[in-house]
Amino acid sequence: MAPLVATAEDLLSNPPSPLPSIMAQLSTTCPGLAGQLDAPTQLRLQVFYQQQKEALVWSARGRLAALQAQLRLLADDGLDPARYPLPQDTAGGNTLCSDIEISRQYLQALQDLHSGRLQQARFEPLWQAQPPTRDVDTELLTLAATGLQDMALAFDQARPNVELYRSLRRAYAARRQEPLAHWPAIGGGPLLRPGMEDARVPALAQRLLAEGYLESPPAGPEKTYGEELSHAVEHFQRSHSLQADGVIGPGTLTELNISPALRREQLRINLERFRWLAPDLAPEGVLVNVAAAQLSVYHDGAPVWQTRLQVGRADRQTPLLKSRVTRLTLNPTWTVPPTIMREDKLPAIRQNPTYLSQQNLQILDSEGHPLAAEAIDWERPGNIMLRQDAGPRNPLGKIVLRFPNPFSVYLHDTPSQPLFAKGPRAFSSGCVRVEQPLHLRDLLLTAAERTRTDELLASGTTHEYRLAVPVPILLGYWTVQVDSSGALLYAPDIYGHDPLLLKALGGATSTLSTVRAD
């Protein structure tokens, strides 16, 4: 009988935890809580408590206060601490239900900080060549277990550990504590060029003074758009990814008139974006910011080179994706994509019979055999292709960098070099034009590969060259970041995404405007 007696004593001193039965019958035991839990959240809570051997979590001394302190700091991450309310009276009422509710808010806060409060797929879907292998639930529960020992460490580990996020968080944390600046709206009108007289010049000077682009009011006549003021405008344009020519057109005017409150909210929007993108940022490879039309090459987790791009227009947007550069097309021919064929080429051919010869376009059937233009009914051309041979007028230039994706999108050279001086640079039909594609190639290939591709380029004929080691590439979208000097670098919201995110995050009711090119 001795073992049975000992077992009975153990049961009396350590009675079974009621938590499993409460969790299984939340609708009756904690009705106010049950309606707020979906099935995945309830399952996560069950596993969390199983890891803690079904014990109450928040009765440990100091643990709840540590959580409250970390929740307050979420404001620096652009998350609203009020979204994670904790029971006010944990000593009275139903202690078990209160413990579960605190755990729910704890896990939710960690999840929002780690992966984003909104679903990326709903707002800015990212196509991936390989399905993600992350086990987010396991990561979250590991963080939660860490937090019960060191709350500050768990929340810091939950934050994306990438410089894009950390630097922007520091900038937002500082700015949200400061009084909002004030600047006047600048009225519309004709292009304002340096040297002109215009009644809007005093408001322009006030606007640039308010944000520090001018240190003092410019000298000279009040309404003269002088050299000092134009230099300040150029500085503003550079920091907002605009053409830095000092000319104030619609794009520059729109950026100047975004309010201080919305500028600050823009930082918060992009903290959410970086929470989405952080798991997909590779320490080595190519990172494209579509909004800024800028490409960066990363090595050991840091950018080592940048160049300008031209990206898709608002009506033909460059898709967001993650893939790997696997091959190069050298001296490429250009087969006109279906959308460009339908919307651009066919109307031009119908209007101008000599268009094909002017553009050096060949007509091919579905099997690649040449066809005569006279044999085609251009109102109903059927299943034909248009192809342009390699050469200086080819819109793909000398080189194409290809990566698997369902959008027929790639990076390529272009003869349209003057457009790189513009800003914003949304000119293409979806593909990404690169200002210095051969230097990009040099950074991605070995010395032997560079030599071989130079030989193939010199031949003037088309070649497909497969990379020995594929290079990760990520095309993302964000409208502000901290640059290498610690200053904020904005990008026009060329696809109008920011207002949707701002509304979903519960920000200001005003909208952030989409910017057109000057």
Secondary structure, DSSP 8 states (H G I E B T S, - for coil): -HHHHHHHHHHHHS---SHHHHHHTHHHHSHHHHTT--HHHHHHHHHHHHHTTT--STTSTTHHHHHHHHHHHGGGGT--GGGS---S-SSSS-HHHHHHHHHHHHHHHHHHHHH-SS-HHHHS--EESS-----HHHHHHHHHHHHTT-HHHHHHHHS--SHHHHHHHHHHHHHHTS-----------S-B-TT-B-TTHHHHHHHHHHTTS-SS--SS-TTB--HHHHHHHHHHHHHTTS--SS-B-HHHHHHHTS-HHHHHHHHHHHHHHHHHHGGG--SSEEEEETTTTEEEEEETTEEEEEEEEEEE-TTS----EEEEEEEEEES--EE--HHHIIIIIHHHHHH-TTHHHHTTEEEEETTS-EE-GGG--TTS--SEEEEE-SSTT-TTTTEEEE---TT---EE--S-GGGGGSSS-EEESSSEEESSHHHHHHHHS-HHHHHHHHHHHHH-S-EEEEEEEEEEEEEE--SEEE-TTS-EEE---TT--HHHHHHHHT--SS--------
